[in-house]
Amino acid sequence: FNAPRGVAVSPLDGQVAVSDTYNWRIETFTNAGAFVQQFGSRGRGPYKFNYARSVAYSPLNGDIIVTDTDNGRIHAYTAAGVFKWSTGIAGKGGIGQFRNPQALAVASDGTIYVTDSNNMRIQVLSATGALLRMFGSTAEFGYPRGIAIDPVNGSLWVADSAKDKITNWSTTGTLVK
C-alpha cells in the first residue's frame, strides 16, 4: 500500500475493500486477509483515479462505491471489480459538482451520502448514482471529512475537521444536534 485511506467490509460476504490512494487503485481481500483483486490506475475514466480516498459497500448488492477525490467523481463497481457507473464533475457550483469529496456512507436502502469537503456540504445520490439533493453551507460546515449512518435511527453523523466538531443530521439535511 501507499497511503491507504479508506477501508470497508461488505455486509453481504465480509469481503474487504481498501482505497490504496497513492497507488491509484482499489484492492480487495477475503475477510481472512487473502488478496482477491486490484483495479485502477492514475488518470480519468472508469478504472482511473486521482486520489481514491473512501470506499463503502452497498448493502443492497455488494457494489463498491469510491470517492475519486481530485477528479470530483463518485464511481461504483461490482464486488468483482466491474465498472457500473460514475457521477459528478470537479467544480464548485450546484449539485453534481464536487470539490474534494472525501468520505461516503451507504444507507440500507442504497442511498449514498458524500462529504463534498471543499464545497462545505453533503451530496446525496441514489443507489444508481443519480444526484438527488445536497445540503449544508459554509455556516454549517468548514470541511466535512467523515460521515457515518446511525444504525439506530438512520441519521447522519458528520466529522468536520475545520470546525473541530461532530454534528448529527437527518437524511433530509436538517441539523439535529
C-alpha positions in Angstrom: 0.0 0.0 0.0 0.9 3.6 -0.4 -1.2 5.8 1.9 -4.3 3.7 2.2 -7.2 6.0 3.2 -10.4 4.0 3.2 -11.5 0.6 4.2 -14.9 -1.1 4.1 -16.3 -4.5 4.8 -19.1 -6.0 2.7 -22.2 -6.7 4.7 -23.0 -9.5 2.3 -19.9 -11.7 2.4 -17.3 -9.9 4.5 -15.0 -9.0 1.6 -12.7 -6.1 2.5 -12.0 -3.2 0.1 -9.2 -0.7 0.6 -8.5 2.5 -1.3 -4.8 2.5 -2.0 -4.7 6.2 -2.6 -1.2 6.9 -3.9 -1.1 3.7 -5.9 -4.3 5.0 -7.6 -6.2 1.7 -7.1 -8.7 -0.3 -5.1 -7.7 -3.6 -3.6 -10.0 -6.3 -2.2 -9.3 -9.2 0.2 -11.3 -12.0 1.8 -12.3 -11.5 5.4 -9.4 -13.8 6.3 -7.0 -11.4 4.6 -6.2 -13.2 1.4 -5.7 -11.0 -1.7 -8.6 -11.1 -4.2 -8.0 -8.4 -6.8 -6.9 -4.9 -7.5 -8.2 -2.4 -10.1 -7.4 1.1 -11.1 -4.6 3.4 -12.2 -3.9 7.1 -12.2 -6.0 9.3 -14.6 -9.6 9.9 -15.6 -12.0 7.3 -16.7 -13.9 4.3 -15.5 -10.9 2.5 -14.0 -8.8 5.6 -13.3 -8.4 7.5 -10.1 -6.9 10.7 -9.0 -6.7 10.0 -5.2 -9.3 7.4 -4.3 -10.0 8.3 -0.7 -13.0 6.5 0.6 -14.7 3.2 -0.1 -18.0 1.7 1.0 -20.1 -1.3 0.1 -23.8 -1.1 -0.9 -25.8 -3.3 1.4 -28.2 -3.9 -1.5 -25.9 -5.7 -3.9 -22.3 -5.5 -2.6 -21.2 -2.8 -5.0 -18.0 -1.0 -4.1 -18.6 2.8 -4.1 -15.4 5.0 -4.3 -14.7 8.7 -3.9 -12.3 9.8 -6.7 -11.3 13.0 -4.9 -9.3 15.1 -7.3 -11.4 14.1 -10.3 -14.6 15.2 -8.4 -16.4 11.9 -9.1 -18.1 9.0 -7.4 -17.6 5.6 -9.0 -19.4 2.2 -8.5 -18.1 -1.2 -9.2 -19.4 -4.7 -8.6 -17.7 -6.7 -5.9 -15.8 -8.4 -8.7 -14.4 -5.0 -9.8 -16.5 -4.5 -12.9 -17.3 -0.8 -13.6 -21.0 0.1 -13.2 -21.4 3.9 -13.1 -19.8 7.2 -12.4 -21.3 10.5 -11.5 -20.1 14.1 -10.8 -17.6 16.5 -12.1 -15.0 18.7 -10.4 -16.4 22.1 -9.6 -17.9 24.4 -7.1 -21.3 25.0 -8.5 -24.5 23.1 -7.9 -25.5 19.6 -7.4 -23.2 17.1 -9.0 -20.1 19.3 -8.8 -17.6 18.1 -6.2 -14.5 19.7 -4.8 -12.6 17.2 -2.8 -15.2 14.5 -2.0 -13.6 12.8 1.0 -15.9 10.3 2.6 -19.1 8.4 1.9 -21.6 6.2 3.6 -24.3 4.0 2.1 -27.7 3.6 3.8 -29.6 0.3 4.0 -31.8 1.4 1.1 -28.7 2.1 -1.1 -28.8 5.9 -0.8 -25.2 7.3 -0.8 -24.1 10.3 1.3 -20.9 12.0 0.2 -18.9 14.7 2.1 -18.2 17.3 -0.5 -15.4 18.8 1.6 -14.2 21.9 -0.2 -17.8 22.8 -1.2 -18.7 22.5 2.6 -21.8 20.4 2.0 -23.2 16.8 1.8 -24.4 15.5 -1.6 -26.9 12.7 -1.8 -27.0 10.1 -4.5 -29.4 7.3 -5.3 -28.2 3.7 -5.3 -27.7 4.0 -9.1 -25.7 7.2 -8.9 -28.4 9.7 -9.7 -27.9 13.0 -8.0 -30.8 13.6 -5.6 -30.0 16.7 -3.4 -27.4 18.4 -1.3 -27.4 20.2 2.0 -25.1 22.3 4.1 -23.3 25.6 3.8 -20.3 27.5 5.0 -22.2 28.5 8.1 -22.8 24.8 8.9 -19.6 23.1 7.6 -16.0 24.1 7.4 -14.5 20.9 5.9 -16.8 17.9 6.3 -14.4 15.0 6.1 -16.1 11.9 7.7 -19.6 10.6 7.6 -21.4 7.6 9.2 -25.0 6.4 9.3 -26.5 5.8 12.7 -27.7 2.2 12.7 -30.4 3.0 15.4 -32.3 5.9 13.7 -30.7 6.3 10.3 -29.4 9.8 10.9 -26.1 11.0 9.7 -23.0 11.8 11.8 -20.6 14.2 10.1 -17.0 14.9 11.3 -15.9 18.5 10.4 -12.1 18.8 10.6 -12.1 22.6 10.1 -14.6 23.4 12.8 -13.4 20.6 15.1 -16.8 19.2 15.7 -19.2 16.3 15.1 -22.7 17.1 14.0 -25.8 15.0 13.6 -28.2 15.4 10.7 -31.4 14.0 9.4 -31.1 12.4 6.0 -33.1 15.3 4.5 -30.5 17.8 5.7 -31.9 19.1 9.0 -29.4 19.7 11.8 -30.4 17.5 14.7 -27.5 18.5 17.1 
